[in-house]
Amino acid sequence: MSSNTPKAPSAVVMEPQSKDDRTDVKAIEIPLPPPEMWKDLDNSSGKVADPASAAAPAIAKVEAEIAELEFLGEVHQRQIPLQYPFRFKGNEVHAITVRRLRIGDVDRFIQRAQGGSFSTFDIYAAMTGLPVGVLRGLIDVDGDAVTEVCFDFLPPSLKPGPEPSAS
C-alpha cells in the first residue's frame, strides 16, 4: 500500500474482557465499509451520517434515561460541616453535602473514561454538586474531610485498584 492511498475508515469500539466486570474493556479498531456504501447501509432516515457524530446522540440518550428518584432516609448522603465556611456566587456555604452516585452517573464516568479521562475531582464534583474548582479551593482540613467522605462513597467500579506489587 503506497503512502498516497487513503486509510480505510475504521471505528474504535470497546470489547468486553469479562462477563462480570463491566469496566474491564479493551479498545479495538474495526474496519468500516467504504464511505460510498454508507448511503446503502443507512437504515435511519436516509441521511448519511458522519460516524464520529453518530456516537453523541447515543450518549445523550443514556443520560436522559436516568430517573430522578426520591431516596428515603439519609444513608445515601452525608453533610460535612466546614471549619472554614466561604461565600460562592453570593451564597454562604457552611456545609457540603456528599451524595452517593446513581448507577447511571457511574456509567457516564465509565463512558467518559473510554473517550478520554477524568479525575477523582470530576467524580467528587458530581457527588457534591459543586464545581471542581470550588472543591480544589477548599482549605486543607475541609478539603480532606469532603474528599474522605467522597472516597468512602465511591462505587467499587470507580475506586482505584491496588498498585501492582513489584515481584
N, C-alpha and C positions, 0 to 999 in steps of 0.2 A: 504494500500500500504506500503510495507516494505521500509526501508532506502536503501536497495540494488537494488531496482527496478529503472532502469534509467528513468529520466524525459522524458516525451513525448516531441518531438520537437515542438516549437512554434515560432511565429514571432510577432513582435510588429508593429502595423500599426496605422496610425493616422486617427481617426474618426472625421469627421466634426461635430461641435456642432451648427453651424449657417450657414444658406444658404447665408447670406450677408457678413459675416466676415471670410475671408479665413484663418486668423490667429487663429481663435477660434477652436482649435482641442484638442482632448484628446487621449493620447496613450492607446491603448488596446492590450491585448495579445490574439492572436488567435491560435488554435491548427493547426499543420501541419500533413499531413499523415506520417506514419512511413517511415523512410529512405529507407526501402526495396521496397516501392512503387514508389519512385521518378522517377525511370527509366521509368516506365509505364506511368507516368503522364507528363513526359517531352516532349514538342512539339517543342523545338527549334532545336537542332542539334543532338539529341540522346545522348549528353553528360549529365551526372548527375552533376548538378551544386550545389555548396555549397550555401545555402540560404543567408549567410552573404555576399558573394561576388557578389551575383546577383544584389544587390542594387547599387553598384558602377557604372556599365555601364549606368543605368538609369539616375543617377545624371550627369554623364559626357555628356550624350545626351542632357539633358536640357541645360547645359552650352553651348554646341556647337550651340544651336538654337538661341542664342541672336545675332541679326544682329547689325553690326556696322553702325549706322546711322549718317549722317552729319546734325546736328541740325542747324537751321537757327537762326541768331541773337545771342545775348549773354545772354538772360534772364535765361538760364538754368545753368549758371556758374557765379562765382564772383571771382575776383582776389583780394587777400589780400596782400597789401604791408607790408613787415616786418620792424619793428623798429630795429630788431637785425638780419640782414642777416647772413647767415652761408655758409660754404662750406660742401658739401656732395658728396662723391665719385668723388672728383676733380672738381665738378661744384659749382659755386657760386649761391646761392638761395637768391633772393631779394624779391620774392613774391611767394605766394602759391595760386594756382587756385583750387577752390572748385566747383565741378560739381554735379548736381542732379543725383541721381541713376536712371538707367533704371529699368523698372518693372522686367526684368529678373534678375537683380542684387538683387532686393528686394526678389525675390523668392529664390535665392541662400541663403540669410541670414535666411529666414524662414525655409528652409530645414535644414540648418546648426544648427539652434536653436533646431529643433526636434531631432537631433542626438547628441546634446551636448550643447554648449553655445558659445557665443561670446560677446565681449564688444563693447561699442559705439566707441572705438578707432578702432576696426576692420572695422566698417562701415565708419568712417572718413577716414581711410586709403584707402578704395575703392573710396571714394569721391575725394580724393586729389591725388591719385597715389603715395603717399609716404608711406613707411613702418610705422607701429605702433610706433616703437622705435624712429623714427625721430620726429613724432608728439609729443611724450612724452618728447622729448629732447628740445622742443621749450622753450624759455624764456616766463615767465607767460603772459606778455601783448600780445605777438604774439600768444601763445597757446590759450588764451582766445578769441582773435579775430577770429582765424581759427575755433575753436570749436563752437563759437556762430553762424557763418555762416553755418557750417555743421549741427548744430542742427536745424536751420531755414529751411534747405533744406531736412531734414529727412521726408520721407513719413509717413503718419499717422500710417501705419501698423508697423513701426519700432520705433515710438516715445513712450517713457514710458508713461503709463497712470497715471492719478492722484492717489495718495495714498488713499487707502480706509479710510474713516473717522471712528474714534472710537466713536460709539454712544452707 
